[in-house]
Amino acid sequence: MKEKTYLAVDLGAESGRVMAGRFDGKHVSLHEIHRFSNGPVRLGGTLRWNLIGLWSEIQNGLREAGTQYGASVSSIGVDTWGVDFVLLNRNDEILGQPWNYRDSRTDGMLAKALQRVPRAEIFARTGLQFMQINSLYQLLAMCERDPELVEQATKFLMVPDFFNWCLSGSRVVEFTNATTTQMLNAKTRGWAVDLLRKLEIPTEMFPEI
């Protein structure tokens, strides 16, 4: 068979890379195309992600992959860390500079959530470990700190889903990414809408999983 190339964008909290997997029908070989640094950016006493910079580096890697492998490229996939997300407005513009999960704005948010909804109920819905970095508490912090941004949001995308949208135009959240949010109903595999409403988090922005 004709050799095929499968590209992977692998983003970690400290570095990123674009990889090529080559398959000739019998053997798989892996090749690093482009590697770049990543990390939180301090901005006004907060920790954010430089998504535009990451998108630029991803494009650099894909451009090089295209030069090397051309029409043999069959697919592209993106994988990143969990819990962090991007909000888009009705014009598909990023709302604010996306937050880093290590930012201190979520301090105390877990306790505030438990004042509104019992721990047992949250766990029964989501089945996920309680950590203040989870998307649920990040969104709760945004509702308190930046309510005007949340009100403008028409689409919620996890970080890898944001880059998949940049590449494909598809605005969905992949299931395994959604499992890191503590906003997924573990039984129905849909968004835990009843939980979100009890915490007064708008639900209209959540896309198909």
C-alpha positions in Angstrom: 0.0 0.0 0.0 1.0 3.6 -0.4 2.6 5.0 2.7 0.2 7.3 4.7 1.0 10.1 7.2 -1.0 10.9 10.3 -0.3 14.2 12.0 -0.7 14.8 15.8 -0.5 18.1 17.6 0.6 17.2 21.2 0.4 20.2 23.6 1.5 19.9 27.1 1.6 22.5 29.9 5.3 23.2 29.3 5.9 22.3 25.6 4.2 21.3 22.4 5.1 19.4 19.3 3.8 18.4 15.9 4.4 14.7 15.2 4.0 12.6 12.1 3.1 8.9 12.2 4.0 7.0 9.0 2.3 3.7 8.1 3.4 1.6 5.1 1.0 -1.2 5.7 3.3 -3.2 8.0 5.3 -0.8 10.1 4.6 2.5 11.9 7.4 5.1 12.3 7.2 8.3 14.4 8.9 11.6 13.4 9.0 14.9 15.3 8.3 17.7 12.9 8.3 20.8 15.1 8.8 21.4 18.9 8.1 24.6 20.8 7.8 25.9 24.3 4.6 26.5 26.2 3.7 27.8 29.6 1.5 30.2 31.6 1.8 33.9 30.8 1.6 36.4 33.7 -0.8 39.2 32.9 -2.0 41.8 35.4 -1.4 39.4 38.3 -3.2 36.5 36.6 -2.0 33.4 34.7 -3.2 33.0 31.2 -2.5 30.9 28.1 -1.0 32.4 24.9 -3.4 30.6 22.5 -2.6 32.8 19.5 1.1 32.0 20.0 0.3 28.3 20.2 -1.8 28.5 17.1 1.0 30.1 15.2 3.4 27.4 16.3 0.9 24.7 15.3 0.7 26.3 11.8 4.5 26.3 11.5 4.6 22.6 12.3 1.8 21.7 9.9 3.4 23.8 7.2 6.6 21.9 7.6 4.7 18.6 7.6 3.1 19.6 4.4 6.5 20.3 2.8 7.8 17.0 3.9 4.9 14.7 3.3 2.5 16.5 1.0 -0.5 14.6 -0.2 0.3 11.5 1.9 -1.1 13.4 5.0 -4.4 11.6 5.8 -5.5 13.2 9.1 -4.7 15.7 11.9 -5.5 15.3 15.6 -5.0 17.6 18.5 -4.4 16.6 22.2 -3.8 18.9 25.1 -4.1 19.0 28.9 -7.6 19.0 30.4 -9.9 21.4 32.4 -9.0 24.7 30.6 -11.4 26.1 28.0 -12.1 29.0 25.6 -15.3 31.0 25.3 -16.4 32.4 21.9 -18.9 35.1 21.2 -21.5 35.2 18.4 -18.8 36.4 16.0 -16.5 33.5 16.9 -14.1 35.8 18.7 -12.3 34.7 21.8 -13.7 36.3 24.9 -10.8 37.5 27.1 -7.4 35.8 27.3 -8.0 32.2 28.3 -7.1 31.3 31.9 -4.5 28.9 33.1 -5.7 26.3 35.5 -3.0 27.3 38.0 -4.4 30.8 38.4 -5.6 31.6 42.0 -9.0 32.8 41.0 -10.5 29.4 41.7 -9.4 29.6 45.4 -12.5 29.1 47.5 -14.7 28.2 44.5 -15.1 24.6 45.4 -16.4 25.6 48.9 -18.8 28.1 47.3 -20.2 25.4 44.9 -20.8 23.0 47.8 -22.8 25.7 49.6 -25.2 25.6 46.7 -25.2 21.9 45.8 -24.2 19.1 48.2 -21.0 17.2 47.5 -22.9 13.9 47.2 -25.2 15.3 44.5 -22.3 16.7 42.4 -20.4 13.4 42.6 -23.6 11.4 41.8 -24.0 13.5 38.6 -20.4 13.7 37.4 -18.4 10.9 39.2 -15.3 13.1 39.0 -12.7 13.8 41.6 -13.1 17.2 43.4 -10.3 19.6 42.4 -10.6 23.4 42.3 -8.9 23.4 38.9 -11.8 21.6 37.3 -13.7 23.6 34.6 -16.8 23.7 36.8 -15.1 25.9 39.4 -13.2 27.9 36.8 -16.5 28.8 35.2 -18.0 29.6 38.5 -15.1 31.9 39.2 -15.7 33.6 35.8 -19.4 34.1 36.6 -18.3 36.0 39.7 -15.3 37.9 38.3 -16.2 38.5 34.7 -20.0 38.0 34.4 -20.2 40.2 31.3 -17.9 37.9 29.4 -19.9 34.8 30.4 -23.1 36.6 29.2 -21.6 37.2 25.8 -20.4 33.6 25.4 -22.2 31.6 22.7 -19.8 28.7 22.6 -17.7 26.8 25.2 -14.8 24.8 23.8 -12.1 22.9 25.6 -8.5 23.9 24.6 -8.0 20.9 22.2 -11.5 21.4 20.7 -10.7 25.1 20.1 -7.7 24.1 18.0 -9.8 21.4 16.2 -12.3 24.1 15.4 -9.5 26.3 14.0 -8.5 23.4 11.8 -11.9 22.1 10.8 -14.6 24.5 11.6 -16.3 21.9 13.8 -17.5 23.3 17.1 -18.0 20.3 19.3 -16.4 19.0 22.6 -14.8 15.6 22.4 -16.0 13.2 25.0 -12.8 12.5 26.9 -12.1 16.3 27.0 -15.6 16.8 28.5 -14.8 14.2 31.2 -12.2 16.5 32.8 -14.7 19.4 33.4 -16.9 18.0 36.2 -19.8 19.2 34.1 -20.5 15.9 32.3 -23.4 13.7 33.4 -21.7 10.4 33.9 -24.9 8.4 33.2 -26.3 10.2 30.2 -22.9 11.3 28.8 -24.4 14.7 28.1 -23.8 18.0 29.9 -25.1 18.0 33.5 -27.5 20.8 32.8 -29.4 20.6 36.0 -26.2 20.9 38.0 -25.0 23.9 36.0 -28.4 25.7 36.4 -28.3 25.2 40.2 -24.9 26.9 40.2 -26.3 29.7 37.9 -23.9 28.9 35.0 -25.5 29.6 31.6 -26.0 26.4 29.7 -26.8 27.7 26.2 -23.1 27.9 25.3 -22.3 24.2 25.6 -22.0 22.5 22.3 -22.6 18.9 21.2 -20.3 16.3 22.8 
